[in-house]
Amino acid sequence: MKVGILREGKTPPDKRVPLTPAQYIEVQEKFPEVSIYVQPSPIRSFKDEAYTALGITLKEDLSDCDVLLGVKEVRIADFIPGKIYLFFSHTIKKQEYNRRLLQTVLEKKIQLVDYEVLTNKDGFRIIGFGRFAGLVGAYNGLRAFGLKNELFNLKPAHECDDLEEMLQHLAKVNLPPLKIAITGDGRVAQGVLEILNHMNIMRVSPEAYLNVDEPEQAVYVQLLPNNYVKSKAGGETFDILHFFNNPLDYENAFLPFTKSIDMLIASAYWDPKAPVLFSADEMKADDFRISVISDITCDIEGSIPSTKKASTIDDPFYDYNFETGELEEAFSNPNNLSVQAVDNLPCELPKDASLDFGRNLIDKVFPSLFGDDTDEIVARASITKDGKLTEKFSYLQDYADGE
């Protein structure tokens, strides 16, 4: 089997890779029947020379490869008919901007395996960049807090050589006794927790968090759905599965925390049918305390109304005026809310993110991709095959038809 590693063609450029140079060698040792070729690229975090130094072949034309691996969406003009492609397609939610991509995949009878829906036999995701979104999102939030309050000026994450350097900069920061809250408990939230625990910030329970208005040191609380939504029907027991399956049956319960939080790090998946954390009108209340939000989820005008646009790695922050609801220049008014809403956070640490991603590919995906897919890991994540949507993704038919 011949495997080709695609050059990332999406704008803005993405420096991540599916596998690091050393991991290519590991793959060829573990799967001797696999040959790997790499399309040259001037933007990767690992230079072309790092591959050739290990004897890996650079090849512009990958048309004779069986499997093609990328990270972000492949450019429509670059698709090769009849191949197996693995990348983040951003089509499973019927994203309008990628409708033509899915149509092209179908027309060219491509088997599209989407990283986002790769799961084990128990249904849990096995690969992704969520941890690094959390790591960088937490770092950026702290950086925003320091700039807003003129306390410290952290080096931008994307200017750090790697995660180790980023953590070294954090070690120099002395936080005032602020109150931080994070939402969620998935991969993204775990990345956030790594940063907060690395800084030895004290964790407290939701009850203690609400009862202490001015702590003696920086503290954080982790909030789960039972802390910020409640059933409209009442009842003392919270059923998390019922909430996930029936979000319309729930209402907001987050408002007590808006009076207590200094910095919010939003890292929980949000269903548009679920309650928002708070409304724009509720943000105008005199006792609304939040001054910095790092919105890692970056749902535009979703659960957090101040996230009115995605920001960029080069320009990561903007201010939200509580009274007008309009966006203003970052840190231009101390009475504004300052927002971090970069939508491609893992790109700020491309080397580390690629290393982590490649490890999961080798351990959890390649045995099925290059061998017997007995647990149907690849089959379950295949959105298309032989010019048709697979049964699991048949709900995309109207989207693919242009309806």
Summary of the structure (lengths in Angstrom):
residues: 403
radius of gyration: 22.5
end to end distance: 37.8
largest distance: 65.9
contacts: 1272
relative contact order: 0.15
helix: 34%
strand: 17%
